[in-house]
């Protein structure tokens, strides 16, 4: 890459080399962009993910709530999670679930019409489980069930 790279080419490099999983879906929820970090995190290659529904990374028990929020955001042009990272569970290609922190944004065109959504995600499983264990231990100590 040189300093005279086009903005489009530069954006492509940035997205592909982002350390966070970057996913773009159209307004139907079909995956249209899937970077290298998404492949590493979720286990689907770009070829496997592109054109598929976001359902491939959403655990079954979370899908109804996800699609309700997704459809509402598309219709209203706003998402309550925009700019605020959210911890949730996600699904890997092997069927295993893990904790992820996701940031969401609606993507609009020049006419301010919503044309899709994007998410950036990172695996927080280790941190989440450590925090959960710490909270459980603190609760035990507060209840006086454990000696120090």
Phi and psi in radians as a Rosetta constraint file:
Dihedral C 1 N 2 CA 2 C 2 CIRCULARHARMONIC -2.051 0.35
Dihedral N 2 CA 2 C 2 N 3 CIRCULARHARMONIC 2.938 0.35
Dihedral C 2 N 3 CA 3 C 3 CIRCULARHARMONIC -1.128 0.35
Dihedral N 3 CA 3 C 3 N 4 CIRCULARHARMONIC -0.336 0.35
Dihedral C 3 N 4 CA 4 C 4 CIRCULARHARMONIC -1.654 0.35
Dihedral N 4 CA 4 C 4 N 5 CIRCULARHARMONIC 0.290 0.35
Dihedral C 4 N 5 CA 5 C 5 CIRCULARHARMONIC -1.087 0.35
Dihedral N 5 CA 5 C 5 N 6 CIRCULARHARMONIC 2.554 0.35
Dihedral C 5 N 6 CA 6 C 6 CIRCULARHARMONIC -1.205 0.35
Dihedral N 6 CA 6 C 6 N 7 CIRCULARHARMONIC 2.708 0.35
Dihedral C 6 N 7 CA 7 C 7 CIRCULARHARMONIC -0.992 0.35
Dihedral N 7 CA 7 C 7 N 8 CIRCULARHARMONIC -0.637 0.35
Dihedral C 7 N 8 CA 8 C 8 CIRCULARHARMONIC -1.138 0.35
Dihedral N 8 CA 8 C 8 N 9 CIRCULARHARMONIC -0.771 0.35
Dihedral C 8 N 9 CA 9 C 9 CIRCULARHARMONIC -1.144 0.35
Dihedral N 9 CA 9 C 9 N 10 CIRCULARHARMONIC -0.731 0.35
Dihedral C 9 N 10 CA 10 C 10 CIRCULARHARMONIC -1.095 0.35
Dihedral N 10 CA 10 C 10 N 11 CIRCULARHARMONIC -0.763 0.35
Dihedral C 10 N 11 CA 11 C 11 CIRCULARHARMONIC -1.061 0.35
Dihedral N 11 CA 11 C 11 N 12 CIRCULARHARMONIC -0.712 0.35
Dihedral C 11 N 12 CA 12 C 12 CIRCULARHARMONIC -1.076 0.35
Dihedral N 12 CA 12 C 12 N 13 CIRCULARHARMONIC -0.776 0.35
Dihedral C 12 N 13 CA 13 C 13 CIRCULARHARMONIC -1.076 0.35
Dihedral N 13 CA 13 C 13 N 14 CIRCULARHARMONIC -0.779 0.35
Dihedral C 13 N 14 CA 14 C 14 CIRCULARHARMONIC -1.096 0.35
Dihedral N 14 CA 14 C 14 N 15 CIRCULARHARMONIC -0.829 0.35
Dihedral C 14 N 15 CA 15 C 15 CIRCULARHARMONIC -1.102 0.35
Dihedral N 15 CA 15 C 15 N 16 CIRCULARHARMONIC -0.848 0.35
Dihedral C 15 N 16 CA 16 C 16 CIRCULARHARMONIC -1.123 0.35
Dihedral N 16 CA 16 C 16 N 17 CIRCULARHARMONIC -0.580 0.35
Dihedral C 16 N 17 CA 17 C 17 CIRCULARHARMONIC -1.746 0.35
Dihedral N 17 CA 17 C 17 N 18 CIRCULARHARMONIC 0.108 0.35
Dihedral C 17 N 18 CA 18 C 18 CIRCULARHARMONIC -1.042 0.35
Dihedral N 18 CA 18 C 18 N 19 CIRCULARHARMONIC 2.432 0.35
Dihedral C 18 N 19 CA 19 C 19 CIRCULARHARMONIC -1.257 0.35
Dihedral N 19 CA 19 C 19 N 20 CIRCULARHARMONIC -0.289 0.35
Dihedral C 19 N 20 CA 20 C 20 CIRCULARHARMONIC -1.707 0.35
Dihedral N 20 CA 20 C 20 N 21 CIRCULARHARMONIC 2.569 0.35
Dihedral C 20 N 21 CA 21 C 21 CIRCULARHARMONIC -1.085 0.35
Dihedral N 21 CA 21 C 21 N 22 CIRCULARHARMONIC 2.285 0.35
Dihedral C 21 N 22 CA 22 C 22 CIRCULARHARMONIC -2.145 0.35
Dihedral N 22 CA 22 C 22 N 23 CIRCULARHARMONIC 2.165 0.35
Dihedral C 22 N 23 CA 23 C 23 CIRCULARHARMONIC -2.291 0.35
Dihedral N 23 CA 23 C 23 N 24 CIRCULARHARMONIC 2.311 0.35
Dihedral C 23 N 24 CA 24 C 24 CIRCULARHARMONIC -2.085 0.35
Dihedral N 24 CA 24 C 24 N 25 CIRCULARHARMONIC 2.345 0.35
Dihedral C 24 N 25 CA 25 C 25 CIRCULARHARMONIC -2.200 0.35
Dihedral N 25 CA 25 C 25 N 26 CIRCULARHARMONIC 2.659 0.35
Dihedral C 25 N 26 CA 26 C 26 CIRCULARHARMONIC -1.344 0.35
Dihedral N 26 CA 26 C 26 N 27 CIRCULARHARMONIC -3.101 0.35
Dihedral C 26 N 27 CA 27 C 27 CIRCULARHARMONIC -1.237 0.35
Dihedral N 27 CA 27 C 27 N 28 CIRCULARHARMONIC -0.178 0.35
Dihedral C 27 N 28 CA 28 C 28 CIRCULARHARMONIC -1.554 0.35
Dihedral N 28 CA 28 C 28 N 29 CIRCULARHARMONIC -0.182 0.35
Dihedral C 28 N 29 CA 29 C 29 CIRCULARHARMONIC 1.581 0.35
Dihedral N 29 CA 29 C 29 N 30 CIRCULARHARMONIC 0.298 0.35
Dihedral C 29 N 30 CA 30 C 30 CIRCULARHARMONIC -1.600 0.35
Dihedral N 30 CA 30 C 30 N 31 CIRCULARHARMONIC 2.349 0.35
Dihedral C 30 N 31 CA 31 C 31 CIRCULARHARMONIC -1.235 0.35
Dihedral N 31 CA 31 C 31 N 32 CIRCULARHARMONIC 2.211 0.35
Dihedral C 31 N 32 CA 32 C 32 CIRCULARHARMONIC -2.067 0.35
Dihedral N 32 CA 32 C 32 N 33 CIRCULARHARMONIC -0.300 0.35
Dihedral C 32 N 33 CA 33 C 33 CIRCULARHARMONIC -2.481 0.35
Dihedral N 33 CA 33 C 33 N 34 CIRCULARHARMONIC 2.379 0.35
Dihedral C 33 N 34 CA 34 C 34 CIRCULARHARMONIC -2.624 0.35
Dihedral N 34 CA 34 C 34 N 35 CIRCULARHARMONIC 1.955 0.35
Dihedral C 34 N 35 CA 35 C 35 CIRCULARHARMONIC -1.580 0.35
Dihedral N 35 CA 35 C 35 N 36 CIRCULARHARMONIC 3.102 0.35
Dihedral C 35 N 36 CA 36 C 36 CIRCULARHARMONIC -1.031 0.35
Dihedral N 36 CA 36 C 36 N 37 CIRCULARHARMONIC -0.737 0.35
Dihedral C 36 N 37 CA 37 C 37 CIRCULARHARMONIC -1.112 0.35
Dihedral N 37 CA 37 C 37 N 38 CIRCULARHARMONIC -0.572 0.35
Dihedral C 37 N 38 CA 38 C 38 CIRCULARHARMONIC -1.149 0.35
Dihedral N 38 CA 38 C 38 N 39 CIRCULARHARMONIC -0.702 0.35
Dihedral C 38 N 39 CA 39 C 39 CIRCULARHARMONIC -1.057 0.35
Dihedral N 39 CA 39 C 39 N 40 CIRCULARHARMONIC -0.806 0.35
Dihedral C 39 N 40 CA 40 C 40 CIRCULARHARMONIC -1.131 0.35
Dihedral N 40 CA 40 C 40 N 41 CIRCULARHARMONIC -0.693 0.35
Dihedral C 40 N 41 CA 41 C 41 CIRCULARHARMONIC -1.311 0.35
Dihedral N 41 CA 41 C 41 N 42 CIRCULARHARMONIC -0.833 0.35
Dihedral C 41 N 42 CA 42 C 42 CIRCULARHARMONIC -1.662 0.35
Dihedral N 42 CA 42 C 42 N 43 CIRCULARHARMONIC -0.344 0.35
Dihedral C 42 N 43 CA 43 C 43 CIRCULARHARMONIC 1.530 0.35
Dihedral N 43 CA 43 C 43 N 44 CIRCULARHARMONIC 0.012 0.35
Dihedral C 43 N 44 CA 44 C 44 CIRCULARHARMONIC -1.691 0.35
Dihedral N 44 CA 44 C 44 N 45 CIRCULARHARMONIC 2.348 0.35
Dihedral C 44 N 45 CA 45 C 45 CIRCULARHARMONIC -1.245 0.35
Dihedral N 45 CA 45 C 45 N 46 CIRCULARHARMONIC 2.867 0.35
Dihedral C 45 N 46 CA 46 C 46 CIRCULARHARMONIC -1.022 0.35
Dihedral N 46 CA 46 C 46 N 47 CIRCULARHARMONIC -0.700 0.35
Dihedral C 46 N 47 CA 47 C 47 CIRCULARHARMONIC -1.084 0.35
Dihedral N 47 CA 47 C 47 N 48 CIRCULARHARMONIC -0.635 0.35
Dihedral C 47 N 48 CA 48 C 48 CIRCULARHARMONIC -1.303 0.35
Dihedral N 48 CA 48 C 48 N 49 CIRCULARHARMONIC -0.624 0.35
Dihedral C 48 N 49 CA 49 C 49 CIRCULARHARMONIC -1.464 0.35
Dihedral N 49 CA 49 C 49 N 50 CIRCULARHARMONIC -0.699 0.35
Dihedral C 49 N 50 CA 50 C 50 CIRCULARHARMONIC -1.043 0.35
Dihedral N 50 CA 50 C 50 N 51 CIRCULARHARMONIC 2.275 0.35
Dihedral C 50 N 51 CA 51 C 51 CIRCULARHARMONIC 1.557 0.35
Dihedral N 51 CA 51 C 51 N 52 CIRCULARHARMONIC -0.211 0.35
Dihedral C 51 N 52 CA 52 C 52 CIRCULARHARMONIC -1.503 0.35
Dihedral N 52 CA 52 C 52 N 53 CIRCULARHARMONIC 2.768 0.35
Dihedral C 52 N 53 CA 53 C 53 CIRCULARHARMONIC -1.232 0.35
Dihedral N 53 CA 53 C 53 N 54 CIRCULARHARMONIC 2.640 0.35
Dihedral C 53 N 54 CA 54 C 54 CIRCULARHARMONIC -1.007 0.35
Dihedral N 54 CA 54 C 54 N 55 CIRCULARHARMONIC -0.290 0.35
Dihedral C 54 N 55 CA 55 C 55 CIRCULARHARMONIC -0.928 0.35
Dihedral N 55 CA 55 C 55 N 56 CIRCULARHARMONIC -0.436 0.35
Dihedral C 55 N 56 CA 56 C 56 CIRCULARHARMONIC -1.137 0.35
Dihedral N 56 CA 56 C 56 N 57 CIRCULARHARMONIC -0.307 0.35
Dihedral C 56 N 57 CA 57 C 57 CIRCULARHARMONIC -2.063 0.35
Dihedral N 57 CA 57 C 57 N 58 CIRCULARHARMONIC 0.096 0.35
Dihedral C 57 N 58 CA 58 C 58 CIRCULARHARMONIC -1.910 0.35
Dihedral N 58 CA 58 C 58 N 59 CIRCULARHARMONIC 2.108 0.35
Dihedral C 58 N 59 CA 59 C 59 CIRCULARHARMONIC -0.991 0.35
Dihedral N 59 CA 59 C 59 N 60 CIRCULARHARMONIC 2.511 0.35
Dihedral C 59 N 60 CA 60 C 60 CIRCULARHARMONIC -0.852 0.35
Dihedral N 60 CA 60 C 60 N 61 CIRCULARHARMONIC -0.793 0.35
Dihedral C 60 N 61 CA 61 C 61 CIRCULARHARMONIC -1.214 0.35
Dihedral N 61 CA 61 C 61 N 62 CIRCULARHARMONIC -0.219 0.35
Dihedral C 61 N 62 CA 62 C 62 CIRCULARHARMONIC -1.807 0.35
Dihedral N 62 CA 62 C 62 N 63 CIRCULARHARMONIC -0.121 0.35
Dihedral C 62 N 63 CA 63 C 63 CIRCULARHARMONIC -1.123 0.35
Dihedral N 63 CA 63 C 63 N 64 CIRCULARHARMONIC -0.761 0.35
Dihedral C 63 N 64 CA 64 C 64 CIRCULARHARMONIC -1.029 0.35
Dihedral N 64 CA 64 C 64 N 65 CIRCULARHARMONIC -0.843 0.35
Dihedral C 64 N 65 CA 65 C 65 CIRCULARHARMONIC -1.134 0.35
Dihedral N 65 CA 65 C 65 N 66 CIRCULARHARMONIC -0.706 0.35
Dihedral C 65 N 66 CA 66 C 66 CIRCULARHARMONIC -1.034 0.35
Dihedral N 66 CA 66 C 66 N 67 CIRCULARHARMONIC -0.900 0.35
Dihedral C 66 N 67 CA 67 C 67 CIRCULARHARMONIC -1.191 0.35
Dihedral N 67 CA 67 C 67 N 68 CIRCULARHARMONIC -0.548 0.35
Dihedral C 67 N 68 CA 68 C 68 CIRCULARHARMONIC -1.093 0.35
Dihedral N 68 CA 68 C 68 N 69 CIRCULARHARMONIC -0.857 0.35
Dihedral C 68 N 69 CA 69 C 69 CIRCULARHARMONIC -1.129 0.35
Dihedral N 69 CA 69 C 69 N 70 CIRCULARHARMONIC -0.712 0.35
Dihedral C 69 N 70 CA 70 C 70 CIRCULARHARMONIC -1.062 0.35
Dihedral N 70 CA 70 C 70 N 71 CIRCULARHARMONIC -0.909 0.35
Dihedral C 70 N 71 CA 71 C 71 CIRCULARHARMONIC -1.099 0.35
Dihedral N 71 CA 71 C 71 N 72 CIRCULARHARMONIC -0.687 0.35
Dihedral C 71 N 72 CA 72 C 72 CIRCULARHARMONIC -1.113 0.35
Dihedral N 72 CA 72 C 72 N 73 CIRCULARHARMONIC -0.781 0.35
Dihedral C 72 N 73 CA 73 C 73 CIRCULARHARMONIC -1.091 0.35
Dihedral N 73 CA 73 C 73 N 74 CIRCULARHARMONIC -0.776 0.35
Dihedral C 73 N 74 CA 74 C 74 CIRCULARHARMONIC -1.072 0.35
Dihedral N 74 CA 74 C 74 N 75 CIRCULARHARMONIC -0.784 0.35
Dihedral C 74 N 75 CA 75 C 75 CIRCULARHARMONIC -1.186 0.35
Dihedral N 75 CA 75 C 75 N 76 CIRCULARHARMONIC -0.720 0.35
Dihedral C 75 N 76 CA 76 C 76 CIRCULARHARMONIC -1.567 0.35
Dihedral N 76 CA 76 C 76 N 77 CIRCULARHARMONIC -0.300 0.35
Dihedral C 76 N 77 CA 77 C 77 CIRCULARHARMONIC 1.362 0.35
Dihedral N 77 CA 77 C 77 N 78 CIRCULARHARMONIC 0.271 0.35
Dihedral C 77 N 78 CA 78 C 78 CIRCULARHARMONIC -2.510 0.35
Dihedral N 78 CA 78 C 78 N 79 CIRCULARHARMONIC 2.645 0.35
Dihedral C 78 N 79 CA 79 C 79 CIRCULARHARMONIC -2.236 0.35
Dihedral N 79 CA 79 C 79 N 80 CIRCULARHARMONIC 2.402 0.35
Dihedral C 79 N 80 CA 80 C 80 CIRCULARHARMONIC -1.219 0.35
Dihedral N 80 CA 80 C 80 N 81 CIRCULARHARMONIC -0.251 0.35
Dihedral C 80 N 81 CA 81 C 81 CIRCULARHARMONIC -1.690 0.35
Dihedral N 81 CA 81 C 81 N 82 CIRCULARHARMONIC -0.026 0.35
Dihedral C 81 N 82 CA 82 C 82 CIRCULARHARMONIC -1.034 0.35
Dihedral N 82 CA 82 C 82 N 83 CIRCULARHARMONIC 2.180 0.35
Dihedral C 82 N 83 CA 83 C 83 CIRCULARHARMONIC 1.386 0.35
Dihedral N 83 CA 83 C 83 N 84 CIRCULARHARMONIC -0.028 0.35
Dihedral C 83 N 84 CA 84 C 84 CIRCULARHARMONIC -2.094 0.35
Dihedral N 84 CA 84 C 84 N 85 CIRCULARHARMONIC 1.991 0.35
Dihedral C 84 N 85 CA 85 C 85 CIRCULARHARMONIC -1.045 0.35
Dihedral N 85 CA 85 C 85 N 86 CIRCULARHARMONIC 2.498 0.35
Dihedral C 85 N 86 CA 86 C 86 CIRCULARHARMONIC -2.259 0.35
Dihedral N 86 CA 86 C 86 N 87 CIRCULARHARMONIC 2.267 0.35
Dihedral C 86 N 87 CA 87 C 87 CIRCULARHARMONIC -1.479 0.35
Dihedral N 87 CA 87 C 87 N 88 CIRCULARHARMONIC 2.341 0.35
Dihedral C 87 N 88 CA 88 C 88 CIRCULARHARMONIC -2.719 0.35
Dihedral N 88 CA 88 C 88 N 89 CIRCULARHARMONIC 3.073 0.35
Dihedral C 88 N 89 CA 89 C 89 CIRCULARHARMONIC -1.684 0.35
Dihedral N 89 CA 89 C 89 N 90 CIRCULARHARMONIC 2.608 0.35
Dihedral C 89 N 90 CA 90 C 90 CIRCULARHARMONIC -2.337 0.35
Dihedral N 90 CA 90 C 90 N 91 CIRCULARHARMONIC 3.020 0.35
Dihedral C 90 N 91 CA 91 C 91 CIRCULARHARMONIC -2.127 0.35
Dihedral N 91 CA 91 C 91 N 92 CIRCULARHARMONIC 2.298 0.35
Dihedral C 91 N 92 CA 92 C 92 CIRCULARHARMONIC -1.593 0.35
Dihedral N 92 CA 92 C 92 N 93 CIRCULARHARMONIC 2.888 0.35
Dihedral C 92 N 93 CA 93 C 93 CIRCULARHARMONIC -1.023 0.35
Dihedral N 93 CA 93 C 93 N 94 CIRCULARHARMONIC -0.543 0.35
Dihedral C 93 N 94 CA 94 C 94 CIRCULARHARMONIC -1.413 0.35
Dihedral N 94 CA 94 C 94 N 95 CIRCULARHARMONIC 0.030 0.35
Dihedral C 94 N 95 CA 95 C 95 CIRCULARHARMONIC 1.601 0.35
Dihedral N 95 CA 95 C 95 N 96 CIRCULARHARMONIC -0.126 0.35
Dihedral C 95 N 96 CA 96 C 96 CIRCULARHARMONIC -1.362 0.35
Dihedral N 96 CA 96 C 96 N 97 CIRCULARHARMONIC 2.614 0.35
Dihedral C 96 N 97 CA 97 C 97 CIRCULARHARMONIC -1.792 0.35
Dihedral N 97 CA 97 C 97 N 98 CIRCULARHARMONIC 2.639 0.35
Dihedral C 97 N 98 CA 98 C 98 CIRCULARHARMONIC -2.599 0.35
Dihedral N 98 CA 98 C 98 N 99 CIRCULARHARMONIC 2.854 0.35
Dihedral C 98 N 99 CA 99 C 99 CIRCULARHARMONIC -1.566 0.35
Dihedral N 99 CA 99 C 99 N 100 CIRCULARHARMONIC 2.368 0.35
Dihedral C 99 N 100 CA 100 C 100 CIRCULARHARMONIC -2.374 0.35
Dihedral N 100 CA 100 C 100 N 101 CIRCULARHARMONIC 2.648 0.35
Dihedral C 100 N 101 CA 101 C 101 CIRCULARHARMONIC -1.883 0.35
Dihedral N 101 CA 101 C 101 N 102 CIRCULARHARMONIC 2.121 0.35
Dihedral C 101 N 102 CA 102 C 102 CIRCULARHARMONIC -2.103 0.35
Dihedral N 102 CA 102 C 102 N 103 CIRCULARHARMONIC 2.484 0.35
Dihedral C 102 N 103 CA 103 C 103 CIRCULARHARMONIC -2.027 0.35
Dihedral N 103 CA 103 C 103 N 104 CIRCULARHARMONIC 2.369 0.35
Dihedral C 103 N 104 CA 104 C 104 CIRCULARHARMONIC -2.065 0.35
Dihedral N 104 CA 104 C 104 N 105 CIRCULARHARMONIC 2.689 0.35
Dihedral C 104 N 105 CA 105 C 105 CIRCULARHARMONIC -2.664 0.35
Dihedral N 105 CA 105 C 105 N 106 CIRCULARHARMONIC 2.552 0.35
Dihedral C 105 N 106 CA 106 C 106 CIRCULARHARMONIC -1.531 0.35
Dihedral N 106 CA 106 C 106 N 107 CIRCULARHARMONIC 2.469 0.35
Dihedral C 106 N 107 CA 107 C 107 CIRCULARHARMONIC -1.854 0.35
Dihedral N 107 CA 107 C 107 N 108 CIRCULARHARMONIC 2.202 0.35
Dihedral C 107 N 108 CA 108 C 108 CIRCULARHARMONIC -2.063 0.35
Dihedral N 108 CA 108 C 108 N 109 CIRCULARHARMONIC 2.663 0.35
Dihedral C 108 N 109 CA 109 C 109 CIRCULARHARMONIC -1.560 0.35
Dihedral N 109 CA 109 C 109 N 110 CIRCULARHARMONIC -3.012 0.35
Dihedral C 109 N 110 CA 110 C 110 CIRCULARHARMONIC -1.101 0.35
Dihedral N 110 CA 110 C 110 N 111 CIRCULARHARMONIC -0.439 0.35
Dihedral C 110 N 111 CA 111 C 111 CIRCULARHARMONIC -1.537 0.35
Dihedral N 111 CA 111 C 111 N 112 CIRCULARHARMONIC 0.137 0.35
Dihedral C 111 N 112 CA 112 C 112 CIRCULARHARMONIC 1.130 0.35
Dihedral N 112 CA 112 C 112 N 113 CIRCULARHARMONIC 0.464 0.35
Dihedral C 112 N 113 CA 113 C 113 CIRCULARHARMONIC -1.602 0.35
Dihedral N 113 CA 113 C 113 N 114 CIRCULARHARMONIC 2.391 0.35
Dihedral C 113 N 114 CA 114 C 114 CIRCULARHARMONIC -1.204 0.35
Dihedral N 114 CA 114 C 114 N 115 CIRCULARHARMONIC 2.182 0.35
Dihedral C 114 N 115 CA 115 C 115 CIRCULARHARMONIC -1.981 0.35
Dihedral N 115 CA 115 C 115 N 116 CIRCULARHARMONIC -0.134 0.35
Dihedral C 115 N 116 CA 116 C 116 CIRCULARHARMONIC 2.975 0.35
Dihedral N 116 CA 116 C 116 N 117 CIRCULARHARMONIC -3.033 0.35
Dihedral C 116 N 117 CA 117 C 117 CIRCULARHARMONIC -2.299 0.35
Dihedral N 117 CA 117 C 117 N 118 CIRCULARHARMONIC 2.700 0.35
Dihedral C 117 N 118 CA 118 C 118 CIRCULARHARMONIC -2.311 0.35
Dihedral N 118 CA 118 C 118 N 119 CIRCULARHARMONIC 2.655 0.35
Dihedral C 118 N 119 CA 119 C 119 CIRCULARHARMONIC -2.407 0.35
Dihedral N 119 CA 119 C 119 N 120 CIRCULARHARMONIC 2.514 0.35
Dihedral C 119 N 120 CA 120 C 120 CIRCULARHARMONIC -2.074 0.35
Dihedral N 120 CA 120 C 120 N 121 CIRCULARHARMONIC 2.372 0.35
Dihedral C 120 N 121 CA 121 C 121 CIRCULARHARMONIC -2.398 0.35
Dihedral N 121 CA 121 C 121 N 122 CIRCULARHARMONIC 2.644 0.35
Dihedral C 121 N 122 CA 122 C 122 CIRCULARHARMONIC -2.447 0.35
Dihedral N 122 CA 122 C 122 N 123 CIRCULARHARMONIC 2.561 0.35
Dihedral C 122 N 123 CA 123 C 123 CIRCULARHARMONIC -1.300 0.35
Dihedral N 123 CA 123 C 123 N 124 CIRCULARHARMONIC 2.119 0.35
Dihedral C 123 N 124 CA 124 C 124 CIRCULARHARMONIC -2.079 0.35
Dihedral N 124 CA 124 C 124 N 125 CIRCULARHARMONIC 0.349 0.35
Dihedral C 124 N 125 CA 125 C 125 CIRCULARHARMONIC -0.946 0.35
Dihedral N 125 CA 125 C 125 N 126 CIRCULARHARMONIC -0.887 0.35
Dihedral C 125 N 126 CA 126 C 126 CIRCULARHARMONIC -1.045 0.35
Dihedral N 126 CA 126 C 126 N 127 CIRCULARHARMONIC -0.835 0.35
Dihedral C 126 N 127 CA 127 C 127 CIRCULARHARMONIC -1.100 0.35
Dihedral N 127 CA 127 C 127 N 128 CIRCULARHARMONIC -0.755 0.35
Dihedral C 127 N 128 CA 128 C 128 CIRCULARHARMONIC -1.076 0.35
Dihedral N 128 CA 128 C 128 N 129 CIRCULARHARMONIC -0.803 0.35
Dihedral C 128 N 129 CA 129 C 129 CIRCULARHARMONIC -1.174 0.35
Dihedral N 129 CA 129 C 129 N 130 CIRCULARHARMONIC -0.650 0.35
Dihedral C 129 N 130 CA 130 C 130 CIRCULARHARMONIC -1.128 0.35
Dihedral N 130 CA 130 C 130 N 131 CIRCULARHARMONIC -0.769 0.35
Dihedral C 130 N 131 CA 131 C 131 CIRCULARHARMONIC -1.097 0.35
Dihedral N 131 CA 131 C 131 N 132 CIRCULARHARMONIC -0.700 0.35
Dihedral C 131 N 132 CA 132 C 132 CIRCULARHARMONIC -1.112 0.35
Dihedral N 132 CA 132 C 132 N 133 CIRCULARHARMONIC -0.755 0.35
Dihedral C 132 N 133 CA 133 C 133 CIRCULARHARMONIC -1.140 0.35
Dihedral N 133 CA 133 C 133 N 134 CIRCULARHARMONIC -0.690 0.35
Dihedral C 133 N 134 CA 134 C 134 CIRCULARHARMONIC -1.124 0.35
Dihedral N 134 CA 134 C 134 N 135 CIRCULARHARMONIC -0.751 0.35
Dihedral C 134 N 135 CA 135 C 135 CIRCULARHARMONIC -1.113 0.35
Dihedral N 135 CA 135 C 135 N 136 CIRCULARHARMONIC -0.702 0.35
Dihedral C 135 N 136 CA 136 C 136 CIRCULARHARMONIC -1.125 0.35
Dihedral N 136 CA 136 C 136 N 137 CIRCULARHARMONIC -0.751 0.35
Dihedral C 136 N 137 CA 137 C 137 CIRCULARHARMONIC -1.115 0.35
Dihedral N 137 CA 137 C 137 N 138 CIRCULARHARMONIC -0.755 0.35
Dihedral C 137 N 138 CA 138 C 138 CIRCULARHARMONIC -1.077 0.35
Dihedral N 138 CA 138 C 138 N 139 CIRCULARHARMONIC -0.722 0.35
Dihedral C 138 N 139 CA 139 C 139 CIRCULARHARMONIC -1.091 0.35
Dihedral N 139 CA 139 C 139 N 140 CIRCULARHARMONIC -0.745 0.35
Dihedral C 139 N 140 CA 140 C 140 CIRCULARHARMONIC -1.054 0.35
Dihedral N 140 CA 140 C 140 N 141 CIRCULARHARMONIC -0.776 0.35
Dihedral C 140 N 141 CA 141 C 141 CIRCULARHARMONIC -1.132 0.35
Dihedral N 141 CA 141 C 141 N 142 CIRCULARHARMONIC -0.722 0.35
Dihedral C 141 N 142 CA 142 C 142 CIRCULARHARMONIC -1.126 0.35
Dihedral N 142 CA 142 C 142 N 143 CIRCULARHARMONIC -0.582 0.35
Dihedral C 142 N 143 CA 143 C 143 CIRCULARHARMONIC -1.464 0.35
Dihedral N 143 CA 143 C 143 N 144 CIRCULARHARMONIC -0.106 0.35
Dihedral C 143 N 144 CA 144 C 144 CIRCULARHARMONIC 1.279 0.35
Dihedral N 144 CA 144 C 144 N 145 CIRCULARHARMONIC 0.352 0.35
Dihedral C 144 N 145 CA 145 C 145 CIRCULARHARMONIC -1.465 0.35
Dihedral N 145 CA 145 C 145 N 146 CIRCULARHARMONIC -0.169 0.35
Dihedral C 145 N 146 CA 146 C 146 CIRCULARHARMONIC -2.331 0.35
Dihedral N 146 CA 146 C 146 N 147 CIRCULARHARMONIC 2.430 0.35
Dihedral C 146 N 147 CA 147 C 147 CIRCULARHARMONIC -1.537 0.35
Dihedral N 147 CA 147 C 147 N 148 CIRCULARHARMONIC 2.563 0.35
